[in-house]
Amino acid sequence: MTSTKFLCLVIAFLFISFTPGCSETVKEPAVAGSFYPADPKELSRTVGEFLSNAVDGTADGRLVALISPHAGYMYSGAVAAHSYRRLKGRDIRTVILIGPSHHKAFEGASVYERGKMKTPLGMIGIDSKTARALINKDADVTFYPEAFEKEHSLEVQIPFIQSVLKDARIVPVLIGNPTKRSFDFLTGKLIEIMRNDEKTLLIASTDLSHYHDYETAVTKDRKVIDAVERMSVEDLQKYLMTGEGEMCGGYPVLFAMTVARGLGATNGLLYKYANSGDVTGDGTRVVGYAAMGLYKSPLTGAEKDRLLDLARETIRLYVRDGKIPEVNISDKRLMTNGATFVTIKANGMLRGCIGNIFPVMPLYQSVIHNAVSASSRDPRFPPLGPEEIKDIDVEVTVLSALEPCNDKNEVEVGRHGLYIVKDDRSGILLPQVPVEQGWERDTFLRQVSIKAGLPGDAWKEADLYRFTAEIVH
């Protein structure tokens, strides 16, 4: 080979090697050696011990999202392990990590788009397809790499993921100053992605209250934890705005709860709570940490019976005495926000049916409220009289989250209810209605349009949603 040919080959090789796009971006760790050990063996041993000591409890239903703290491992690693212990043995292929930006201020959200992230345990790949689907400049969601340079809120989660999910990829998302556009777009897109792929999991990174005395911290943290357990986005937002509760990752958790609720999550479950005072013994200025899971869980038989009894008791007391029962509910599942309808029938004929479509109040309160309304405020019927109580049947319907329905073939009679919205009109039919009426799918679609005061074929151009329900007779 002549020297000229050899030189040409070398130049060609260099051109190929350094052409943009041919090499893969690697994000080096920023806090190895400070927030967690930089030595691979020590880090592996530390994470392994945390996971071994964590409780691997059981929970009913589908795990939709996790909440994990992000302080130095000395302080919060043992708590975080209680969340990650729940992932052992699960077939999770993509983990969407969402956390706060501590070092860079920016509008909206930043999604790490491509390449790999590195920890002392090795590389973990970015799910670029999912990441790109989340980016929308018009919605203030971009790839702003500077936000990730020194950020620890997501990085400290990665060694745990590498330890429990060997083949998973990640989608890192940092929240700056969220806008309504970024919130609506990201939550909607994540719901869409995760609805179609149950092998994708969402993890929100947050610590709780900061630098209060031990007792004050516990009081504030318990309020926040209670709101998450009840899946009350509204209460959590209120606590964070008033200072009754604190989260440095408050927005990421609000994103995660909204997504989880859109996917039908019904309740949060606390795995472990502690604060830095439990580690150091100094309770004067502590930081709180919680490990939690958000679940889509069915009601138990006892919970269904309690809701039905509550509806009957409310109707009897309100119709006879104009009073609403005072109840003491300790069941966390019944205290979670939920959407219900209460249906009253007399001699097999409808006598009242009122409900709420969105989960804006605790499940038991929703039943009480709708039992009162169904017995006295349904505009189609006069108020129920005391003499009628002995002849009525009561039914409670607990609604799932609404899902957009773009194809009529997605509607399954006997399984789905329908909710339609067009202009300023809306209507809903519960899943049991087409079964009771003997309707097939097309009639069901036509009837929900008519229920909304729209033409029978309005469903073709309206916003149409389907939902399932737990029906308690």
C-alpha positions in Angstrom: 0.0 0.0 0.0 1.4 3.4 -1.0 1.8 6.1 1.7 -0.8 8.2 -0.2 -3.4 5.5 0.0 -2.6 4.9 3.7 -3.0 8.6 4.5 -6.4 8.6 2.7 -7.6 5.7 4.8 -6.5 7.4 8.0 -8.3 10.6 7.1 -11.4 8.7 6.2 -11.3 6.8 9.5 -10.9 10.0 11.5 -13.8 11.6 9.6 -16.1 8.7 10.3 -15.0 8.5 14.0 -15.7 12.2 14.7 -18.7 12.9 12.5 -21.4 14.4 14.7 -24.1 11.9 15.6 -21.7 8.9 15.3 -20.6 9.0 18.9 -22.9 8.6 21.9 -23.2 11.3 24.5 -22.3 10.1 28.0 -23.3 12.2 31.1 -20.6 11.8 33.7 -21.7 11.7 37.4 -21.8 15.0 39.2 -22.1 13.9 42.9 -20.3 10.6 43.1 -18.0 10.8 46.1 -20.2 13.4 47.9 -23.9 12.2 47.8 -22.9 8.5 47.4 -19.7 6.5 47.2 -17.5 6.9 44.1 -15.8 3.5 44.5 -17.9 0.9 42.6 -17.4 -1.8 45.2 -18.3 0.4 48.0 -21.3 1.8 46.2 -22.6 -1.7 45.3 -22.2 -2.8 48.9 -23.9 0.3 50.3 -26.9 0.0 48.0 -27.1 -3.8 48.5 -27.2 -3.3 52.3 -29.9 -0.6 52.0 -32.0 -2.9 49.9 -31.5 -5.9 52.1 -32.6 -4.0 55.2 -35.7 -2.5 53.4 -39.1 -4.0 54.0 -40.6 -5.9 51.0 -44.3 -5.6 51.8 -47.2 -6.5 49.7 -49.8 -4.2 48.2 -52.9 -4.9 46.1 -53.2 -3.5 42.6 -50.9 -2.1 39.9 -47.9 0.0 40.9 -48.0 3.1 38.7 -45.4 5.4 40.3 -42.9 5.7 43.1 -41.7 8.6 45.3 -38.2 8.5 46.5 -35.9 11.0 48.4 -32.7 12.5 47.0 -30.4 13.5 49.8 -27.0 12.0 50.4 -27.2 8.3 50.9 -26.0 8.7 54.6 -29.3 10.5 55.3 -31.9 9.2 52.9 -30.5 6.1 51.2 -32.1 3.7 53.7 -35.5 5.3 53.1 -35.1 5.3 49.3 -34.4 1.6 49.4 -37.9 0.9 50.6 -39.2 2.3 47.2 -36.7 0.4 45.1 -37.1 -2.9 47.0 -40.6 -2.9 45.4 -39.1 -3.1 42.0 -37.1 -6.3 42.4 -38.3 -9.0 40.0 -40.6 -6.6 38.1 -40.5 -6.4 34.3 -39.9 -2.7 34.0 -38.2 -1.6 30.8 -38.3 2.2 31.0 -38.2 4.4 34.1 -39.2 8.0 33.8 -37.4 10.0 36.4 -38.9 13.4 37.3 -37.2 15.7 39.8 -36.6 19.3 40.7 -33.8 21.5 39.3 -31.7 22.8 42.2 -29.0 24.7 40.3 -30.5 26.1 37.1 -33.6 28.2 36.7 -35.6 27.8 33.5 -39.2 27.8 32.3 -41.0 24.6 32.0 -39.2 21.2 31.9 -36.0 19.8 30.5 -35.9 16.2 29.2 -32.5 14.5 28.7 -32.9 13.4 25.1 -30.2 10.9 24.2 -27.1 9.0 25.1 -26.2 7.4 28.4 -25.7 8.4 32.0 -22.9 7.1 34.1 -22.4 6.2 37.7 -19.6 4.2 39.4 -21.8 1.1 38.7 -21.6 1.7 34.9 -23.7 3.1 32.1 -27.5 3.3 31.9 -29.1 4.1 28.5 -31.6 6.9 27.8 -34.9 5.8 26.2 -34.5 8.3 23.3 -37.8 7.4 21.7 -39.8 8.2 24.8 -37.7 11.2 25.6 -38.2 12.7 22.2 -42.0 12.1 22.5 -41.9 14.3 25.6 -40.2 17.3 24.0 -42.3 20.1 22.7 -40.8 23.6 22.6 -44.2 25.2 22.2 -45.2 23.6 25.5 -41.9 24.8 27.3 -40.5 21.2 27.3 -37.0 21.2 25.8 -33.6 19.5 26.1 -31.6 21.9 28.3 -28.4 20.0 29.1 -27.0 22.6 31.4 -29.7 21.8 33.9 -28.3 18.3 34.4 -24.7 19.3 34.8 -24.6 19.5 38.6 -28.0 18.1 39.4 -28.3 15.4 42.1 -32.1 14.9 42.4 -32.2 12.3 39.6 -28.6 11.1 39.7 -28.9 9.6 43.2 -31.8 7.4 42.0 -29.7 5.8 39.2 -27.5 3.4 41.3 -30.7 2.0 42.9 -32.3 1.5 39.4 -29.1 -0.2 38.2 -29.2 -2.5 41.2 -32.8 -3.7 40.9 -33.6 -3.3 37.2 -30.6 -4.6 35.2 -32.0 -4.0 31.7 -34.0 -0.8 32.2 -33.5 2.5 30.4 -34.3 5.9 31.8 -35.9 9.2 30.8 -34.6 12.0 33.0 -36.9 15.0 33.4 -36.1 18.1 35.4 -38.8 20.6 36.4 -37.8 24.2 36.5 -40.5 26.9 36.8 -43.4 24.9 35.4 -45.9 26.7 33.2 -49.5 25.6 32.5 -48.4 24.6 29.0 -45.6 22.3 30.3 -47.8 20.8 33.0 -50.7 20.0 30.7 -48.5 18.7 27.9 -46.2 16.6 30.0 -48.9 15.0 32.2 -51.1 14.3 29.1 -48.2 12.8 27.1 -47.1 10.7 30.1 -50.6 9.3 30.6 -50.8 8.4 26.9 -47.4 6.7 27.0 -47.9 4.8 30.2 -51.5 3.8 29.4 -50.1 1.9 26.3 -47.1 0.4 28.1 -47.3 -1.1 31.6 -43.6 -1.8 31.5 -42.9 1.9 32.0 -42.8 3.3 35.5 -42.7 6.9 36.8 -40.5 7.9 39.8 -40.7 11.3 41.4 -37.7 12.5 43.4 -38.3 14.7 46.4 -37.3 15.4 50.0 -39.9 16.8 52.4 -39.7 19.6 55.0 -36.3 21.4 55.5 -34.6 22.6 58.6 -37.3 22.6 61.2 -37.2 21.0 64.6 -38.1 17.3 64.7 -41.7 17.7 65.9 -42.5 20.5 63.5 -41.0 18.5 60.6 -43.1 15.4 61.4 -46.3 17.5 61.6 -45.6 19.1 58.2 -44.5 15.9 56.6 -47.5 13.9 57.8 -49.8 16.4 56.1 -48.0 15.9 52.8 -47.9 12.1 53.2 -51.6 12.0 54.0 -52.5 14.0 50.9 -50.4 11.7 48.7 -52.0 8.6 50.3 -55.4 10.1 49.5 -54.3 10.9 46.0 -55.5 14.5 46.7 -53.6 16.7 44.2 -55.8 19.6 45.4 -54.9 19.2 49.1 -51.2 18.7 48.4 -51.1 21.8 46.3 -52.8 23.8 49.0 -50.4 22.6 51.7 -47.4 23.5 49.6 -48.8 27.0 48.8 -49.7 27.8 52.4 -46.5 26.3 53.9 -48.5 23.7 55.9 -46.3 21.1 54.1 -43.1 21.3 52.2 -41.4 19.4 49.4 -38.4 20.5 47.4 -39.7 18.3 44.6 -43.3 19.5 45.1 -43.9 20.1 41.4 -42.5 16.7 40.3 -44.8 15.0 42.8 -47.8 17.0 41.6 -46.9 15.9 38.0 -46.5 12.3 39.1 -49.8 12.3 41.1 -51.7 13.8 38.2 -50.3 11.3 35.8 -51.0 8.4 38.2 -54.6 9.6 38.8 -55.1 9.9 35.0 -54.0 6.2 34.8 -56.5 5.2 37.4 -54.4 5.2 40.5 -56.6 5.1 43.5 -54.3 5.4 46.6 -50.9 6.1 47.8 -49.0 3.8 50.1 -46.3 4.9 52.6 -43.4 2.4 52.7 -41.1 4.4 55.0 -40.8 7.8 56.6 -37.8 9.2 58.5 -35.8 12.4 58.8 -32.2 13.3 59.1 -32.6 13.5 62.9 -33.2 9.8 63.0 -29.7 9.3 61.5 -27.7 12.0 63.3 -29.5 12.1 66.6 -29.8 15.9 66.2 -33.5 17.0 66.1 -32.9 20.8 65.9 -32.8 21.2 62.1 -33.9 18.2 60.1 -34.9 17.2 56.6 -37.8 14.8 56.0 -37.8 11.8 53.6 -40.5 9.5 52.4 -40.7 6.4 50.2 -44.1 5.9 48.7 -46.0 4.1 46.0 -49.0 5.1 44.0 -51.3 2.2 43.2 -54.4 1.4 41.1 -56.2 -0.9 43.6 -59.7 -2.5 43.5 -62.0 -2.0 46.5 -62.2 -4.9 48.9 -65.6 -6.6 49.6 -65.7 -4.9 53.1 -65.0 -1.5 51.5 -67.8 -2.0 49.0 -70.2 -3.0 51.7 -69.2 0.1 53.8 -69.9 2.4 50.9 -73.3 0.8 50.2 -74.3 1.0 53.8 -73.2 4.6 53.9 -75.4 5.5 50.9 -78.4 3.7 52.4 -77.8 5.3 55.9 -77.5 8.8 54.3 -80.7 8.4 52.3 -82.7 7.2 55.3 -81.5 9.9 57.6 -81.7 12.8 55.1 -85.2 11.9 53.8 -86.6 11.4 57.2 -84.9 14.1 59.3 -83.1 16.3 56.8 -79.7 15.4 58.4 -76.5 14.0 57.1 -74.8 11.2 59.1 -71.6 11.9 61.0 -69.2 9.1 60.3 -65.7 8.2 61.5 -63.8 6.7 58.6 -60.4 5.2 59.3 -60.0 3.1 56.1 -57.3 4.9 54.0 -58.8 3.6 50.8 -62.2 5.2 51.5 -60.5 8.4 52.4 -58.8 8.7 49.0 -60.3 11.0 46.4 -62.8 9.3 44.2 -65.7 9.8 41.7 -69.0 8.1 42.4 -72.6 7.9 41.4 -75.5 6.9 43.7 -78.5 5.4 41.9 -81.9 4.9 43.6 -84.6 2.6 42.1 -88.1 2.0 43.3 -89.9 -1.1 42.1 -87.3 -1.5 39.4 -87.7 2.0 38.0 -85.2 4.8 38.2 -86.0 7.2 41.1 -82.8 9.3 41.2 -79.2 9.2 40.0 -76.6 11.8 40.7 -72.8 11.7 40.8 -69.4 13.4 40.2 -67.2 12.5 37.3 -63.9 13.7 38.7 -62.2 12.6 42.0 -62.4 16.0 43.8 -63.4 14.7 47.3 -62.8 11.6 49.5 -64.6 8.5 48.3 -66.8 8.3 51.4 -67.7 12.0 51.2 -68.6 11.6 47.5 -71.0 8.8 48.4 -72.7 10.9 51.1 -72.9 13.9 48.9 -74.4 12.0 45.9 -76.8 10.0 48.1 -78.3 13.3 49.3 -78.5 14.6 45.8 -79.9 11.5 44.3 -82.7 11.4 46.9 -83.6 15.1 46.7 -82.0 17.0 43.9 -82.4 15.0 40.7 -84.3 17.4 38.5 -86.1 14.6 36.7 -87.9 13.4 39.9 -89.6 14.9 43.0 -87.7 14.5 46.3 -88.0 11.0 47.8 -90.6 10.8 50.5 -90.2 8.9 53.8 -92.9 6.5 52.8 -90.9 5.4 49.8 -87.7 4.3 51.7 -88.9 0.8 52.3 -89.3 0.2 48.6 -86.0 1.4 47.2 -82.9 -0.3 46.0 -79.6 1.6 46.2 -76.6 1.2 44.0 -73.1 2.8 44.3 -70.9 3.1 41.2 -67.2 4.0 41.6 -65.8 5.4 38.4 -62.3 4.9 37.0 -60.3 7.7 35.4 -61.6 8.8 32.0 -59.8 7.7 28.9 -60.0 9.4 25.5 -61.8 7.2 23.0 -61.0 7.9 19.4 -62.4 4.7 17.9 -65.9 3.4 18.6 -64.5 -0.1 18.5 -62.7 0.7 21.8 -66.1 0.8 23.5 -67.1 -2.5 25.0 -70.8 -2.7 26.1 -71.1 -4.0 29.6 -67.5 -2.9 30.5 -67.4 0.8 29.6 -69.3 3.8 30.5 -69.3 6.9 28.2 -68.8 10.6 28.8 -69.3 13.1 26.0 -68.3 16.8 25.7 -69.1 19.1 22.9 -69.1 22.9 23.1 -70.9 23.7 26.4 -72.8 20.4 26.6 -71.9 17.1 28.2 -73.5 13.8 29.2 -72.6 10.6 30.9 -74.0 7.1 30.9 -72.8 4.4 33.3 -71.6 1.0 32.2 -74.7 -0.8 33.5 -77.2 1.4 31.5 -76.7 -0.2 28.0 -76.9 -3.6 29.6 -80.2 -2.8 31.4 -81.6 -1.3 28.2 -80.4 -4.0 25.9 -78.5 -1.6 23.7 -75.7 -2.5 21.3 -72.7 -0.2 20.8 -74.1 2.1 18.2 -77.3 2.7 20.2 -75.1 3.4 23.3 -73.1 6.0 21.4 -76.3 7.6 20.1 -78.0 7.7 23.5 -75.0 9.3 25.2 -75.1 12.0 22.6 -78.8 12.5 23.2 -78.2 12.6 26.9 -76.0 15.6 26.4 -78.7 17.3 24.4 -76.8 16.8 21.2 -77.8 15.1 17.9 -77.5 11.3 17.9 -74.4 11.3 15.7 -72.6 14.0 17.7 -70.2 11.5 19.2 -68.4 11.3 15.9 -67.0 14.9 16.3 -67.3 15.4 20.1 -64.7 14.7 22.8 -65.6 11.1 23.8 -64.3 9.3 26.9 -64.7 5.8 28.2 -64.4 4.6 31.7 -64.9 1.4 33.8 -66.6 1.2 37.1 -66.9 -0.9 40.3 -70.7 -1.3 40.8 -71.9 -2.1 44.3 -75.4 -3.4 44.6 
